[in-house]
Amino acid sequence: MKLLLKYPLPLDEMPYTAEVILETGTKINIDRATRDELIVDVPEDDVDDVASLFHEKGVGVRRLQELIVWDEERCIHCGACISVCPTKVFTFDTSWKINLEEEKCVRCEVCVKACPLSALACVE
């Protein structure tokens, strides 16, 4: 399960992520990081404990059920998203139609910017 973590500003040099990892013993994979937010991948069994602990520490937590919106009717299957995606979320099937493996998405939004028909959008 992916979580969007929004850290309080100004950042006070607290090692929130390290503390949660140590306190829960959960292996957390950081998919994407910016100055004040992280997208992390947390094992399903631990997601409630991890989300709760981040919340207790003052970190905003949102479960990302859907990472990217793909308007299949608008899509012309040009492959622009395939060529720019660093985690290979998009592939062609045998009939040259786009397939989407959303669990690979790290929400970098490169595909959104590359799509010539705006058939992709990130969920806010």
Sequence and secondary structure as in RCSB ss.txt:
>XXXX:A:sequence
MKLLLKYPLPLDEMPYTAEVILETGTKINIDRATRDELIVDVPEDDVDDVASLFHEKGVGVRRLQELIVWDEERC
IHCGACISVCPTKVFTFDTSWKINLEEEKCVRCEVCVKACPLSALACVE
>XXXX:A:secstr
 EEEEE  SS     HHHHHHHHH    EEEEE SSEEEEE  GGGHHHHHHHHHHTT EEEEES  EEE TTT 
    HHHHH TT  EEE TTS EEE GGG     HHHHH TT  EEE  
